Amino acid sequence: MARNLSRRSVLKAAAAGSLGYLFTGPAFSIVRAADSNSRLRFAGIGVGGKGSSDIDNAGNLGDVIALVDVDETDKFLGNKAKKWPKAKTFTDYRKLFDDPVFKDVDAVTVSTPDHHHATAAIPAMRLGKHVYVQKPLTHTVFEARMMMEVARKYKVCTQMGNQGTAANGLRRAAELLQKGELGAVKEVHVWTNRPVWPQAPKVMKRPNKTDEVPKTLHWDEFLGKAPARPYVGGRTYHDFNWRGWWDYGTGAIGDMACHTANMLFMGLKLAHPTKVSAEAGDVNPETCPSWAHVTMQFPQRGEMVPVTLHWYEGKRDNKKVLPPEELIQKALKVSGATKLVDSGSIVVGEKGIAYSPDDYGANVFFETGKKTGGDTKPETMAVNNKGDQGQKDEWVQAIKENKPALALANFDYAALLTEAFLLGNVAIRTGKAFEWDGPNMKVSGNDEAMKYIKGEYRKGWDLIGEKA
């Protein structure tokens, strides 16, 4: 019978190098040396929704030998079990980690609700497995930092699933910003069409009822680290609307900032903000807000001057929260458009602006006359432009060449991107600005912030510990 992984057993794995079979395995490394001509063996954790294409993309590059999902219907686990009938199936990833099949797994895709990302990926990395994790990288700031540190310690190859990173247009735009195409950049603005799921103001408390859990759904495994709650049907939580509940999701900023702010974050070499504040509406303990304007201040980076980042989401008084009208008009003029897109970004430099009219930063209009898009090729970064599959291609290349940096959204980068915007959620939930010492993970000016930065774990799901 498989053991349920506990915090103690995972920490023991971190100290000893592995669990189970690896206690008697070779001492030189717990990471399988990948032969450049061999086929990798994958496990998929969360194989419905976005997880469906993630494991499919990975399966194009190797063999799928294990599948995990809390939902056994054909929309989720059942569908992939039919596609890969030889793959062993699980409804609890803790049991996968303890099963003999896991010794044959080289790499894992994690495409679950946000609150499972770290508790699935960190134990896998400690067992020497390379991981691909959907955006946002984690549910909390602390988990993002842990993901980075564990990946470094166990020398695994990682990638976060923000597919715009593969776009040649994004890569070239980032290069141009790094080279100073706009001169000194002091402010940037990012907005989104999210939320597109129920949250405040329509939903601000949990339904006062309990429905029968479908026989095909493993509700306790869905809850994971979150507090025990009764099941409610009608897609209240599963299988998409979890995004608007704090226990499981990270709201609009968590869902989309890793996409829409990616180009400028990379291009401006952003890392830790030093101050974060937010205005938001209908803030409550259960669901994400009806609207928000988050402000982050980033310090000098080399020769790059300090920059203020503005994030906008939702509707205030039934009007979409957006950048100042003056900037909107400049963006329309630069692009030749007549209407602002629902999601995009504007970079404001001393030589003009850059406007990206899409979620991924793949198409960018520079006021200096330059433009990037699908036919653009980066000069210093690798050419890709294959979207989702392209991200998996680079991840597998990194694994086979044992060069983690080949995956451009590896956790050294993705953790910083995720941390910064999840700090925005901390400012939203506390309603207070705070100073942030990123390298030391210390807050000043907001005593309530730390409980949201770290979060809590239900017994049996406290799998990540305190240290890498």
Buried (B, 14 or more C-beta within 10 A) or exposed (E): EBEEBBBEBBBBBBEEBBBBBBEEBEEEEBBBEBEEEEEBBBBBBBBBBBBBBBBBBBBEBBBBBBBBBBBBBEBBBBBBBEBBEEBBBBBBBBBBBBBEBBBBBBBBBBBBBBBBBBBBBBBBBBBBBBBBBBBBBBBBBBBBBBBBBBBBEBBBBBBBBBBBBBBBBBBBBBBBBBEBBBEBBBBBBBBBBBBEBBBBBEBBEBEEEEEEBBEBBBBBBBBBBBEEBEBBBEEBBBBBBBBBBBBBBBBBBBBBBBBBBBBBBBBBBBBBBEBBBBBBBBBBEBBBBBBBBBBBBBBEEEEBBBBBBBBBBBEBEEEBBBBEEEBBEBBBEBBEEEEBBBBBBBBBBEBBBBBBBBBBBBBBBBBBEBBBBEEBEBEEBEBBBBBBBBBBBBBBBBBBEEEBEBBBBBBBBBBBBBBBBBBBBBBBBBEBBBBBEBEEBEBEEBEEBBEBBBBEBEEBBBBBBEEB
